[in-house]
Amino acid sequence: MIAASAISAANYSEVLQKTLRAGRDAERLGRLLLSLGLIVEPVTVEDAESAARLWLATPQLSLGDRLCLALAQRLGVAAWTADRGWAAVGGVTLIR
C-alpha cells in the first residue's frame, strides 16, 4: 500500500516527530518508508491556500490535517485516515 503513496512534507515531519516522541528511531523509519516507495511531496502555495480555505468549513481540523486534505485534492486522490473527525469531509477514506 505504501508504494506510490504520497504524503506532504509537513505530514511526513509529523510522522517522524511522533516516532521520536515514542522513543523510536525516526531516521530509520524514514529510510524504510522511502525505500518502500513513499513519495514525499512539497507543500506548495496552492496547498497552503487550499488548507486556509478548508479552515472555513473544518475549523476543528489541524493545519496538518488540512494540508493532507489539500495535497489529496491537488493530486486528485482520496485522503486516507483513521480519524473519524474527517468523515464529514469529501474525498476521504476511513481505514477503520
HELIX and SHEET records of a PDB file:
HELIX    1   1 ALA A    9  ARG A   21  1                                  13    
HELIX    2   2 ALA A   26  SER A   35  1                                  10    
HELIX    3   3 VAL A   45  ALA A   57  1                                  13    
HELIX    4   4 LEU A   63  LEU A   75  1                                  13    
HELIX    5   5 ARG A   84  TRP A   86  5                                   3    
SHEET    1   A 2 ALA A   6  SER A   8  0                                        
SHEET    2   A 2 ILE A  39  GLU A  41  1                                        
SHEET    1   B 2 ALA A  79  THR A  81  0                                        
SHEET    2   B 2 VAL A  92  LEU A  94  1                                        
END                                                                             
